Amino acid sequence: MSRAVGIDLGTTNSVVAVLEGGEPTVIANAEGFRTTPSIVAFTKDGEVLVGETAKRQAVTNVDRTIASVKRHMGTD
């Protein structure tokens, strides 16, 4: 039986699901949530943060946090 993975890249949140045997199943993230904030951040040490972790530090790390990227996709 074949499998397919779908990614809903949202402006605010993203969701990943797998289709197996004709049934879709949303995959929970590391925190156990079905949606993940569409945010990526980089620490001064070079660590990459995604989702909730990136969102929590966005105010104190503004210059190294990327959000709302979907709005700019396909533009120069």
C-alpha positions as a printed NumPy array, in Angstrom:
array([[ 0.   ,  0.   ,  0.   ],
       [ 1.324,  3.464, -0.85 ],
       [ 1.677,  6.41 ,  1.485],
       [ 1.517, 10.127,  0.842],
       [ 2.575, 13.014,  3.043],
       [ 0.824, 16.363,  2.843],
       [ 2.076, 19.658,  4.235],
       [-0.238, 22.608,  4.764],
       [ 2.194, 25.527,  4.915],
       [ 0.07 , 28.205,  6.49 ],
       [ 0.938, 31.837,  7.073],
       [ 0.453, 31.463, 10.831],
       [ 0.543, 27.69 , 11.441],
       [ 1.512, 24.596,  9.483],
       [ 0.178, 21.023,  9.601],
       [ 1.626, 17.727,  8.373],
       [-0.497, 14.657,  7.614],
       [ 0.109, 11.203,  6.202],
       [-2.363,  9.305,  4.014],
       [-2.2  ,  5.547,  4.562],
       [-4.795,  3.088,  3.373],
       [-7.029,  5.944,  2.272],
       [-7.124,  7.445,  5.791],
       [-5.45 , 10.778,  6.582],
       [-3.724, 11.17 ,  9.948],
       [-2.382, 14.489, 11.209],
       [ 1.064, 14.097, 12.745],
       [ 1.618, 15.765, 16.116],
       [ 4.758, 17.846, 16.606],
       [ 7.347, 17.409, 19.384],
       [ 5.108, 19.314, 21.82 ],
       [ 2.154, 17.052, 21.022],
       [ 0.177, 19.669, 19.076],
       [-1.389, 19.098, 15.658],
       [-0.414, 22.551, 14.404],
       [ 3.03 , 24.158, 14.46 ],
       [ 3.649, 27.906, 14.267],
       [ 5.205, 28.768, 10.882],
       [ 8.213, 30.44 , 12.487],
       [11.956, 29.755, 12.255],
       [14.67 , 31.391, 14.354],
       [18.435, 31.226, 14.663],
       [20.214, 31.668, 17.983],
       [23.512, 33.536, 18.32 ],
       [25.145, 30.109, 18.723],
       [23.777, 28.998, 15.331],
       [21.049, 26.703, 16.664],
       [17.928, 26.494, 14.492],
       [14.605, 26.811, 16.332],
       [11.203, 26.055, 14.79 ],
       [ 7.563, 26.248, 15.804],
       [ 6.63 , 27.031, 19.411],
       [10.254, 27.307, 20.501],
       [10.958, 29.931, 17.84 ],
       [ 7.719, 31.752, 18.631],
       [ 8.504, 31.967, 22.365],
       [11.799, 33.754, 21.776],
       [10.665, 35.977, 18.879],
       [10.333, 39.143, 20.986],
       [13.861, 38.883, 22.384],
       [15.458, 37.723, 19.11 ],
       [13.664, 39.812, 16.479],
       [16.619, 40.119, 14.082],
       [17.081, 36.341, 13.907],
       [13.425, 35.264, 13.694],
       [11.506, 34.663, 10.469],
       [ 7.695, 34.588, 10.358],
       [ 4.976, 35.133,  7.728],
       [ 7.312, 33.911,  4.978],
       [ 4.41 , 32.552,  2.942],
       [ 3.373, 36.104,  2.053],
       [ 6.713, 36.633,  0.313],
       [ 6.978, 33.323, -1.541],
       [ 7.227, 33.841, -5.267],
       [ 8.327, 37.469, -4.998],
       [11.749, 38.98 , -5.562]])
